[in-house]
Amino acid sequence: MHHPNSYFPLEVRSRVEDYAELIWVVDSSAFTKEILRLLRRLGPVVDTYGRDVDDWAGELADLDTAGVVSFVDDHIVDAALLAERLGLRYHTPDVARSLVNKQLQRAVLDNAGIPGPAFWPAPAGLDHTGAGRLAGLVSYPAVVKPALGSGSRDICLVRTAPELRAVLDVDGGPGFLIEEYLEDEPGHESWYASYLSVESVVSHGSISHVAMTGRFPLAEPFRETGNFIPALCPPEQVPGLLSLVDATIAALGITDSVTHTEIKLTPDGPRIIEVNGRMGGRPPFVLSRVSDVNLFPVACRVALGEPVHFDGLAPCHGVGFWLMLHAPMASDRLVAVEGTQEATALTGVTDLRINRSLGDQLDWRQGTDGKIVTVEGAVADHAELRATIARIGDAITITTDLDDPDGASDIAP
């Protein structure tokens, strides 16, 4: 199930390698003609535009489809409906809905006793009176998330009831999830974040864990700035964290999937932030840089119903990283990016990309997708990682309209 928010098609094809033949299921109205031509060169294309799931299922059955996979939340429910009709292993439709809807997921985990933040659902269509009543129940500060969505889009911090009412007064689509703001665990070093993720493989109901992924500190308000593998975590904490993920996956009813579970480390112990019923966006690339594990064919093996199991976390040779640099939250326009040659020359840096063009409009609401620069690489250990990240930060300067308002106005979009 391919979507514009997913990986570039050639990247998917190369990562799957020769393990599986791919059939691309797409809504043609969402793609350019160039991308559609590329997809047709990479395998059969089934167009969902203007058709219901029974039509797609019939066409895919004729193509002898043996497995269904999605790498983005946008298609998880459709993929579940399709797998149900084809009799293939995947999330059930009910499980899929709880995975992509933050309100439903938080309720399921809370009912199962999984530790997480206190929360308050804000349903769609909440009127002014209802919003005021809800704002009076919330503990502040609080985090407001769209009920549907990923990549930290439109997530914000509210400190008062009037701030929350202002957020709820906008068109929230399916509504919002309001969560207690969780403090960092005490004594945490500031160069990496007080949360991590666990990359797991669930096959025929059996859970195995492949990697623990560390995070760099968030850019305001909650924009992700990257990952590193393996995470920096005291060995005595690891069994408890993995057991918590086991319980979380079981509570959600996941039986066949590669999953990505985010955990906040707080003064009161670990708390589940959320579970993605698919691979995390960046961990598969970071993991393959420092281990022999390629999660793309693993996801295909699970989808095809093969029993898949890992005996413990993947051994890593060094520490892989994926760093994303953002503009300040108040920035409106990108003026300049300098120092990239110096950063590229640093030991351990293998790839650097500027993701935006000079003059581009900037908006923190884009979340992680609003990143300006991406830097990838691998180093020997966590001490070297800390030093390398600092050197990258020293080398690269991002200038926006906040620094140079006159320069910003002179650059054509």
N, C-alpha and C positions, 0 to 999 in steps of 0.2 A: 504494500500500500504506500505509494510514493506521494509526497506532499512538497510544496515549495519550501517549507520550513525544515525539510529533512536534509541529509547529506547530498552533496553533488553526485549525480548518477555515476560518473566515472569512478569516483571514490568508493561508492558502494560496490560496484562491479569488481574493482581491483581488490578490495578487502575481502569479499566473499571468495575470491580466487576461483579455482575450478571446482569448488565443492558443490555448488548448486547452479542450475539454470534459473535465471530470474525472469518472471513475468511481471511487467510493470502495470499496476492498477492505478489509474490517475483520473482526475477530473481535468479534461483537456482545457477547460475555460480558465484554469489557474496557471497555465504554463505558456511560455512563448513558443512560437513555431520552431525555433532553433532547438529548444530543449526537447520538444516532442520528436523532432527528427533524430536527435541523439538517442533518445530512449528506444526508438524503433530499431536503431542499429545495435542496441544492446540486448534486445530480446522482444518477445511479443508484448504488445500494449493493449490493455483492456480499458476502454474509456467509460467512465461512470457518468459522464455529463448527461443530464436529462433522463437517467435510467434508475430504476430501483435495484436493491440488492439482489433480488431474485434473478434479474437479468444478468448481473455480473456473475452470479454464482453459476448460472447455466453455461455461460461462455468459458468460465474458468474450469468447470468440470470437463468440458470438451477438450480443454488443453491438458488434461490429466494433472491438474494442480495437486501437489502433495503436501504443501505447507503454506501458512500465511504468517507474515511478519510485518510490523510497522516499527519505524524508528522514531516516531514522533507521537505525542499525545493526540494530535488532531485526528488521527485515523484509528485510534485504538478501539473505539466502539464499533465503527464500520468493519474493522478487521474481525472483531468478535462475532458480529452478525454473519459475516461471510463464512468464517470457520464453522459456525454452528450449522449452516446450510450444507457445507461441504463435508461435514463429519470429521473435521481436522482438529488437532490439539491447539488450543489457544485459551485465552480468558473466556469465561462465559460472558454473555452480554451484561448480566448484573454485576459481575466482578469488574468488567471494563468500565462501566458507568461510575463505580465507586473509586476507580483509579484516576479518572480524569476530572471528577468533580470534587473539589477540595472540601465542600460542605459534607458530602456523603462520606468521603474517606475519613474525615475527622470523627464523624459520628460512629462509624463502624469501629474505629480504633478505640474510641472512648468506651463504647459498650463492651469491648473485649478487655478493658483494663490496661491498655497499652499507654505508658506514660507519655504525655504530650502537653502542650500549652493549654491553659483554659481558653475556651473559644465561644463565640457568639455568632450564629449564622444570621446573615442579613438577606432575606429572600428577595427575589426579583419583584419589582413593582411596589416596594415599600413606600408608603406615603409619608408626608412630612411629620404627621403625628406619630406614626409608627417608628420613624427614624429617630425622633426625639426620645421616645420611650426606650428604644434600644440603646441609644447613646448614654442614657442614665444608668444602664446596667453594666456597662463595660468598665473594666479596670484599666487605668492609663499609666504609662503609655501603652499603645496597642498597635499591632500590625494589621493593615487592611490588604487583603488579597482578592482579586477577582475569583469567583468560584471556579471558572474555567480559565485555563491559560498556563503557560510555562515560560521559562527563561526570565523570571523576575519582572515580567512586564506589568506595569501599573501598580506595583506593590509599593505602599507608602507607610510612613509612621505617623500616627496621630497622637497628640499629647493631651487633648482636651475634648470634651463633648462637642463644642462648636466645630472643631476641626473635623471630627468624625461625621457630623451632620452634613458638612459641606461636601465630603466625599460621597456620602450616600445619596445626596441630592442629584448627582449626575446619573446618566443612563448606565446602569450597571449590568445590562444584559441579563444573565442568569443570576445576578446577585453577587454578594461578597461573603468572604469568611473573615471575621475579625478574631485575631488571636492575641493572647497575652504576649507582651514583649519579654523574651527570655534573656536574662543576663548571662555573661560569659562566666565560665568556671574560674575560680580564684587562682591567681598565680600564673595565668596563661601568658605565654610570650606573645608580644604584639605583632611579630612579623608574619604569623599565620593565624588563621581564624579558629575560633572555639566551636567549630562544627566540622563534620566530616561526612563522607558517604561510604556505603558498603556496596560493592558490585557483586551480585549473587546470580547463580544459575539455579533455576527451579525446573526439574525434569521429572515427570510422572509423580509429582508431589514431593520429591526428595530435594532438599535444599543443600547447596554447597556454596561457599563464599570464595571469590576469586581474588578480590583486592579490597583494601581500605584506602580511600582517597582523601588526602588532606586538601584543605582549601586556603587560599589567600584571603586576607581581610576584605570584606565587602566595601564597594564604593557606595556612597550615599545614594538613595536611601537603603536599597537592598540589591544593588547590582553586583553580580558575581564577577570576580576578577581572576578566576582560574583555579587550577588543581595541581596537585602533585601526588605521585605514587612512588613508594608506599607512604601512607600517612605517618605523621609523627605522633605516636600514641604509646603510653607506657604499656609494656607487655602484660602487666597484670590486669589492665582494663579490657584487653581484647576479647577474652572469652565472654565476659558479660555483655559487651556490645554486640557480638555475633549472636548470642542467645536472644537478645532483644530483637534483632532483625528476624531471627527464626520465628519468634512469636508474632511479630508484625505481619510477616508474609502469610503465616497460617491464618491469622485473624481476617485478612482480606480475601482468603480463598484462592490464592494464586497457586496453580499447579504446574504450569508449563510456560516459563518465560525467563528471559534475562531481566533482572530488576536492578533498580538504583534507589537505595534508601538513604535519606539524609537524616543525620542525628546531630542535635545541638547538645554540647557539653555545658552544663549549667551548675551553679552552686548546689543544686538539689539532685544532681545526677543527670544521666543522659535522658533526653527527651526526643521523641520522634518528630521531625519536622514534616516530612511527607515521603511517600513511596511513588516512584515512577514504574509503571508496568511495562517498561522497555529499557533498553540500554541508556545510560547517561550520555549526554551529548559529547563530552570531551574525554571521559575516562578511558574508553576503548583505545583511543590514539595514544594517550599517555602510557597506558599499560603495555601496549605492544612495543613501545620504545625501550622498555627496560625488562621485558619478560618475553617468554615464548607464547603467550596467550593472545590470540586474535579473536575477539568476541563476536565479530561478524559471522564467520562460519559456525561459531558456537550457537548463535541465535537461530541460524538455519537448521542446525541439527536438532535443537529443541523443537522447532516448529514442525519438523518432519517426524517427530515422535521417537527419535533415537534416545535411549537412556544416556544421560550425560552427567558425570560426576567429577568433582575436583577434590583431591585429598589435601585440603588446606589451602591457605592463601598462596598465590603464585610466587615462587622465588623471584626476586628482582636483583638485577645487576646494576646498582646505582639508583638514582632518584630521577624520574622523568617529571617534566613540568610543562604546563600550558598557562601562560600569564596573559591577562588582558588588561590594557590600560584604558581608563575612561576619562572623559572631561569632567570638570566640576558640575554638580547638579544644576546650577543656575545658568550654565552655558547655553547659548542659542545657536552659535555658528562656529565652525572650525576655521581657524586662520592659518595655522602652521603646525607641522610636525617636524622636529629637528632631533638630530642625534641618533638616527636609526643605523647609520653606518658604524658608529662607535659601538652600539649595542650588538649589532650582528657580528662584530669582531671579537666579542667576549668569549672566553673559553666556556664551552657547554651549550652555547646558543647554536641551534641548527637551522632555525627558520624564523623569519620575521616578516609580518605582513601589515601594511597600512590598510585598514578596513574602510576608511572613509576618504572622500575627496575634499580638497581644500574648498571652503565655501559651503560645505554641506550644512544643512540645518541639523541641530542637535536637540534631543529631547530625552530626558532621563526616563520617561515613561516607557521607552523602548526596552528598558531593562538591559540584560546582557547583550542583546543584539546591537546596542548603541556603542559598543567598544570602538576605540579609535585605532589601537595597535594590538596585535597578537604576537607573542614571542613564545617559541617552543624550544625545548632542548632537554638535555640530560646531564647530570653531574654525579660526582662520586658518592656524596652523602648529604645529609641534611644541613650540616655546617656550611658546606660549599653552596648548597641551594640558597641559604640565607644570604650569603655574601654575593652570589650572582644576581639575585633579585634586587638587592640594594644597588648594585652597579648598573643594572638596567634602568632602574628608577633615576639614578644620577645622570645617565647618558641621554635619556629621551626627554625632550621638552614638548609638551602639547600646549599650543597657544590658541585661545578662543577669544570671542568678543569681550569676555570679562577682562582679559589682559590687554587687548588691542582693539577697542571698538572702532577706530577709524580704519584699521586694516581690514577688519571683517566686512565693512561696508563696500570696500573696493574690490572684493573678490566675487566674480560671477558664480552663481550656483552651477 
